[in-house]
Amino acid sequence: MSVTVTGATIDRSATEDIKFTREVTVVFTVKTSDKRDGPIQVLNAAGLPSIGAQYSVGNDFDLQLICTRRSAKPKDNDPQTWSVTCRFSNDTEDIDKDPNEQSPNPLYESPDVQIGGNQNRELVPGYFQDPTTGSSATSFDDGIVTPANEMFNPQPEYDVHRPVFTITHNVSSISPSGMGAWANAVNATTYIGAPPRTLRMIAPTAQVQYDETIGRYWRVTYGFEYRREKWDLQILNRGSIFRTSTGGYKRTWEAKTSTGGALPDLVLLTSTGGKIDPGSTARSYTTIRAYKERNFNTLNFSSTLFQ
C-alpha cells in the first residue's frame, strides 16, 4: 500500500474583502496503490500541507496564508485517484484541526485558578479576638460595649468579605468518598502563605468530560475560603450564672459587683467561670475546633500557581 502526491493545480479564483481576508485553494492529485485505501490514508500522504501549514506551492507563496481546511474525494470515479482540496486563508478564526493529529492530552493542562470573594455577616464581639495569641488591647478587638462598658444584647453584626479562590484541574478518575473527606477541612500547615487553620475547603465538585484522545476524564474544582482569625469557633464567655470564689455558683440577680452595685442580667466570665465586673476591659473566650485538619500540600498543586 502506498499513497503518492502526483501534482497540484492552483485555482486561479482568489478573494480579498474589505477586512483584507485572502483565500487561495490548491487541488492536489493523489494516487493510491490499493483501491481499498480511503480518505484518511489519502490525507496522510507525504507532501500534502498539514493544517496550520503556510502557503507555499511552486514559486507562489504567502506566509500570512495558513491551511485551514482539507478535504479528499475520488477523482473521475477512479477509486485509486483522489483530489485533495486545501484551503489557505489569513483568517484563522475558524481553523480546522487536522483529523490525523491528536489533541493535546487534557490531563497535562495547567490548573485553572480563579480568585473571588464571599460576603457574610458576623457578630462583632470577639470576632477579631484570637484566644491563642492574646488580646490586642483595643476596644474594637474586645467587642462593642455600651457607654457603661456592658456588652450589647443582642450582639451587633456587620458585613465582612472573605477572599475565596478555586483551583480546577483535570484528572483521570475520582473517589467520591475521598473528595467528601476534604469538605470543610482546614489547613493543618501553612499553605500558599496562609497560616494554619485560616483556609477552609469548600466541598470539591467534579464534572465528567470526554476527550477523543483519552476518553472520559473528570474536571475537579477545589475551593478555599480564607479567614484571617482562623476557622475555630471563638465564643465570648458571658452568662447569667458565674462561679464564686468559694467554688459555688450564683445567678447575677443574687450577687453584687465588687463595689456593691447591681450586676447586669449577663456578665462577662473568666476562663474558669468567675464573673468580670462591669467596667473591666478583660475578656475571655472559649475556642472550639469544629473543623478537621488536613494537609493541603498533599493535593500536589504547584506553589507557583499564585506567582
C-alpha positions as a printed Julia matrix, in Angstrom:
307×3 Matrix{Float64}:
   0.0    0.0     0.0
   1.42   3.38   -0.99
  -0.02   6.87   -1.39
   1.7    9.34   -3.72
   1.07  13.0    -4.48
   1.41  13.35   -8.25
   0.66  17.02   -8.82
  -1.15  20.22   -7.92
  -3.17  22.81   -9.78
  -3.88  26.27   -8.45
  -7.42  27.56   -8.56
  -6.97  30.99  -10.08
 -10.0   32.38   -8.35
  -8.97  34.27   -5.23
 -10.85  36.53   -2.87
  -9.96  39.53   -0.75
 -12.54  41.54    1.19
 -12.59  44.87    2.98
 -11.05  43.19    6.01
  -8.11  42.1     3.8
  -9.1   38.45    4.15
  -7.41  36.44    1.37
  -8.07  32.87    0.31
  -6.32  30.5    -2.1
  -7.45  26.99   -2.97
  -4.98  24.3    -4.07
  -6.11  20.95   -5.5
  -3.65  18.05   -5.25
  -3.91  14.79   -7.18
  -3.09  11.74   -5.08
  -2.59   8.17   -6.34
  -3.01   5.07   -4.18
  -1.73   1.56   -4.85
  -4.76  -0.12   -3.28
  -8.33   0.67   -4.28
  -9.36  -0.09   -0.71
  -7.47   2.95    0.58
  -9.84   5.63    1.84
  -9.75   9.37    2.51
  -7.88   9.04    5.81
  -4.99   7.28    4.07
  -5.09   9.9     1.34
  -4.96  12.83    3.78
  -1.89  11.21    5.36
   0.02  11.3     2.07
   3.51  12.74    2.31
   3.76  16.06    0.5
   0.32  17.38    1.43
   0.27  20.51    3.57
  -0.98  19.87    7.08
  -3.48  22.02    8.93
  -1.67  25.17   10.04
   0.99  24.99    7.29
   1.94  28.21    5.48
   1.04  28.61    1.82
   3.94  27.79   -0.5
   3.3   26.0    -3.81
   5.87  26.2    -6.59
   7.0   29.82   -6.96
   3.85  31.08   -5.28
   3.91  31.75   -1.53
   2.31  33.93    1.11
   3.45  33.38    4.68
   0.29  35.0     6.03
  -1.92  32.35    4.44
  -2.46  29.27    6.61
  -4.0   25.94    5.65
  -7.33  25.94    7.47
  -9.27  23.15    5.77
  -8.6   19.96    3.77
 -10.97  17.58    2.01
 -10.49  14.46   -0.12
 -12.75  12.78   -2.68
 -12.27  10.26   -5.54
 -11.43  11.81   -8.9
 -13.32  10.81  -12.06
 -14.85   7.82  -10.26
 -11.4    6.23  -10.04
 -11.04   4.61   -6.57
  -7.24   4.93   -6.78
  -7.1    8.57   -7.86
  -8.1   11.27   -5.41
  -8.45  15.04   -5.4
  -7.38  16.71   -2.18
  -8.52  20.31   -1.82
  -6.58  22.5     0.59
  -7.9   25.91    1.58
  -5.42  28.58    2.65
  -6.55  31.78    4.35
  -5.22  34.58    6.51
  -8.45  34.36    8.55
  -7.63  31.62   11.05
 -10.53  32.12   13.47
 -12.27  29.06   12.05
  -9.12  27.0    11.54
  -9.86  23.3    11.36
  -7.89  20.68   13.2
  -6.11  18.04   11.17
  -8.19  14.91   11.83
  -4.99  12.86   11.9
  -3.3   14.97   14.56
  -4.01  14.1    18.19
  -5.44  16.71   20.53
  -3.31  17.79   23.49
  -3.9   15.5    26.46
  -6.26  17.4    28.82
  -4.63  15.69   31.81
  -1.49  17.7    31.06
  -3.25  21.07   31.09
  -2.21  23.55   33.77
  -4.72  24.07   36.6
  -7.14  26.96   36.21
  -7.03  29.42   39.14
  -9.73  31.95   39.96
  -9.94  34.42   42.86
 -13.14  35.97   44.17
 -14.9   36.72   47.45
 -17.75  35.74   49.74
 -19.99  38.16   51.65
 -21.08  37.28   55.21
 -22.49  38.85   58.36
 -20.61  38.38   61.62
 -21.24  39.08   65.29
 -18.9   41.83   66.43
 -17.91  40.82   70.0
 -14.93  38.54   69.92
 -14.83  38.31   66.14
 -11.28  39.64   65.91
 -10.15  38.04   69.16
  -7.84  35.05   68.85
  -7.51  33.35   72.26
  -4.29  31.64   71.21
  -2.47  34.94   70.68
  -3.99  37.11   73.41
  -5.94  40.34   73.34
  -4.9   43.18   71.08
  -5.91  45.64   73.83
  -8.14  47.67   71.52
 -11.83  48.25   72.15
 -12.71  47.07   68.65
 -10.97  43.76   69.13
 -12.57  43.37   72.55
 -16.06  43.84   71.13
 -18.53  46.72   71.12
 -19.91  47.8    74.51
 -22.33  50.39   75.86
 -21.06  53.64   77.47
 -21.26  51.72   80.76
 -18.91  49.09   79.31
 -21.67  46.46   79.15
 -21.94  44.11   76.2
 -24.85  44.77   73.85
 -27.69  42.25   73.84
 -28.3   41.17   71.14
 -24.79  41.44   69.79
 -24.36  43.79   66.81
 -23.45  42.41   63.4
 -21.53  43.77   60.44
 -20.64  42.73   56.9
 -17.37  41.03   56.11
 -15.98  40.0    52.73
 -13.67  36.99   52.71
 -11.32  36.02   49.87
 -12.28  32.83   48.04
 -10.15  31.14   45.4
 -10.64  28.0    43.35
  -8.26  25.6    41.63
  -9.66  23.48   38.78
  -7.72  20.68   37.11
  -8.32  17.52   35.09
  -7.87  14.01   36.47
  -8.4   10.56   35.0
 -10.57   9.29   37.87
 -12.06  10.38   41.19
 -13.03   8.92   44.55
 -16.35  10.41   45.73
 -15.64   9.4    49.33
 -12.14  10.84   49.1
 -13.49  14.13   47.79
 -16.04  14.2    50.59
 -13.27  13.89   53.15
 -11.92  17.27   52.01
 -15.2   19.12   52.59
 -14.94  21.68   55.43
 -11.33  20.72   56.2
  -8.87  23.41   57.31
  -5.18  23.61   56.52
  -3.02  21.87   59.12
   0.11  23.69   57.97
   0.92  26.91   56.16
  -0.47  26.68   52.62
   0.21  29.21   49.83
   1.19  31.66   52.57
  -1.95  31.2    54.7
  -1.23  30.29   58.36
  -2.64  27.03   59.76
  -6.43  26.83   60.2
  -7.12  30.02   58.21
  -8.19  28.24   55.0
 -11.38  26.18   54.88
 -12.06  23.98   51.89
 -15.43  24.23   50.2
 -16.86  20.84   49.19
 -15.0   19.82   45.99
 -17.01  19.42   42.8
 -16.38  17.2    39.76
 -17.84  17.08   36.27
 -17.29  14.28   33.78
 -15.75  15.27   30.43
 -14.89  13.41   27.23
 -11.84  13.74   25.02
 -11.39  11.95   21.71
  -7.83  11.01   22.64
  -8.11   9.71   26.21
 -11.86   9.15   26.52
 -13.61  10.0    29.76
 -11.94  12.16   32.4
 -13.01  14.43   35.28
 -12.73  18.17   35.79
 -12.38  18.73   39.54
 -12.66  22.06   41.38
 -11.32  22.75   44.86
 -12.47  25.93   46.6
 -10.8   27.66   49.56
 -12.2   30.4    51.81
  -9.76  32.49   53.86
 -10.47  33.81   57.39
  -7.55  35.57   58.99
  -8.93  34.99   62.53
  -8.79  31.22   61.91
 -11.81  28.99   61.42
 -12.0   27.98   65.09
 -15.28  28.9    66.78
 -14.44  31.65   69.28
 -17.26  32.25   71.75
 -17.27  35.18   74.15
 -17.65  33.87   77.72
 -20.66  35.51   79.39
 -23.78  34.32   81.16
 -26.27  34.79   83.97
 -24.55  32.21   86.22
 -20.97  32.52   87.48
 -18.6   30.67   89.79
 -17.87  32.23   93.2
 -14.51  32.37   94.94
 -15.6   29.52   97.23
 -16.38  27.22   94.32
 -20.14  27.58   94.31
 -22.38  29.2    91.73
 -24.59  32.27   91.82
 -27.01  33.96   89.48
 -26.43  37.55   88.52
 -29.52  38.85   90.33
 -28.32  37.18   93.54
 -24.96  38.98   93.62
 -23.34  42.4    93.56
 -20.31  43.94   91.92
 -17.09  44.25   93.9
 -18.17  47.77   94.87
 -21.68  46.73   95.89
 -23.52  47.71   92.73
 -26.1   45.64   90.91
 -24.97  43.2    88.25
 -26.49  43.21   84.77
 -28.53  40.22   83.6
 -25.48  38.88   81.75
 -21.93  39.24   82.98
 -18.64  38.56   81.28
 -16.92  35.45   82.6
 -13.34  34.47   83.14
 -11.98  31.29   81.57
 -12.74  29.45   84.84
 -16.31  30.78   85.11
 -15.8   33.65   87.54
 -17.54  36.98   86.92
 -15.87  40.03   85.43
 -17.24  43.22   86.94
 -18.81  45.78   84.57
 -16.23  48.4    83.65
 -13.39  45.92   83.26
 -11.81  45.53   79.83
 -10.92  41.89   80.49
 -12.34  39.33   78.07
 -12.12  35.56   77.8
 -13.21  33.22   75.02
 -13.94  29.55   74.57
 -12.34  28.08   71.47
 -13.97  25.15   69.69
 -12.14  23.46   66.84
 -15.13  22.38   64.78
 -13.22  21.66   61.55
 -10.84  18.78   60.99
  -7.3   19.45   59.83
  -5.9   18.18   56.54
  -2.52  18.66   54.94
  -3.42  20.69   51.84
   0.06  20.13   50.41
  -0.97  16.55   49.58
  -3.16  18.0    46.81
   0.14  18.38   44.93
  -0.63  21.74   43.34
   2.45  23.72   42.36
   3.44  26.5    44.76
   3.88  28.77   41.72
   0.16  28.82   40.85
  -0.27  32.2    42.55
   3.01  33.77   41.48
